[in-house]
């Protein structure tokens, strides 16, 4: 099942693991993309982060992005989009 947004991450990112766990516990659907396995995904992350490969980066259906957001920030953005 496709998620309501895409989370770009790496396997070694502690912030990514924490946010993924929080989203899973809340039952919030998302699509996970490992930027180390998909170089084109790293380009997306760099584009929204001023050239940096900062993760987790979340990209929403409206084209907006958040970098290392809190669970509250994600919920707020999803409420805004619904």
C-alpha positions in Angstrom: 0.0 0.0 0.0 1.3 3.4 -1.0 1.9 5.9 1.8 0.5 9.4 2.2 4.1 10.8 1.8 7.5 9.5 1.0 10.2 9.3 3.7 13.8 9.4 2.3 16.3 7.7 4.7 19.4 5.6 5.1 19.7 2.3 7.1 22.2 3.9 9.5 20.2 7.0 10.4 19.0 7.0 14.0 16.6 9.9 13.4 15.0 7.9 10.6 14.6 4.8 12.7 13.0 6.9 15.5 10.5 8.7 13.2 9.7 5.4 11.4 8.8 3.7 14.7 6.6 6.7 15.8 4.8 6.7 12.4 4.3 2.9 12.5 2.9 3.1 16.1 0.5 5.8 15.0 -0.6 3.8 12.0 0.4 6.6 9.6 1.1 5.1 6.1 4.2 6.2 4.2 6.6 5.0 1.6 10.2 4.5 2.6 13.0 5.1 0.1 16.7 4.3 0.9 18.8 7.0 -0.8 21.9 4.8 -0.7 20.1 2.2 -2.8 18.4 4.7 -5.2 20.8 7.5 -6.4 17.9 9.4 -8.0 16.3 9.6 -4.6 19.5 11.2 -3.2 19.1 13.9 -5.8 15.6 14.7 -4.6 16.8 15.0 -1.0 19.7 17.2 -2.1 17.3 19.4 -4.1 15.0 20.1 -1.1 17.9 20.5 1.4 20.1 23.0 -0.3 22.5 20.4 -1.7 22.7 18.3 1.5 21.7 14.6 1.8 20.0 15.2 5.1 17.6 12.5 6.3 14.9 11.9 7.2 13.4 14.0 4.5 9.7 13.7 4.0 8.1 14.8 0.7 4.3 15.2 0.5 1.9 14.9 -2.4 1.6 18.7 -2.7 5.4 18.9 -3.3 6.4 20.4 0.1 9.1 18.8 2.2 10.1 18.5 5.8 13.6 17.6 7.1 13.9 15.7 10.3 10.4 16.6 11.5 8.8 15.7 14.8 5.8 13.4 14.8 3.7 16.5 15.8 4.9 18.3 12.7 4.1 15.4 10.4 0.6 15.1 11.9 0.0 18.8 11.5 1.1 18.7 7.8 -1.1 15.7 7.1 -4.1 17.5 8.8 -3.4 20.5 6.6 -3.4 18.3 3.5 -6.6 16.5 4.3 
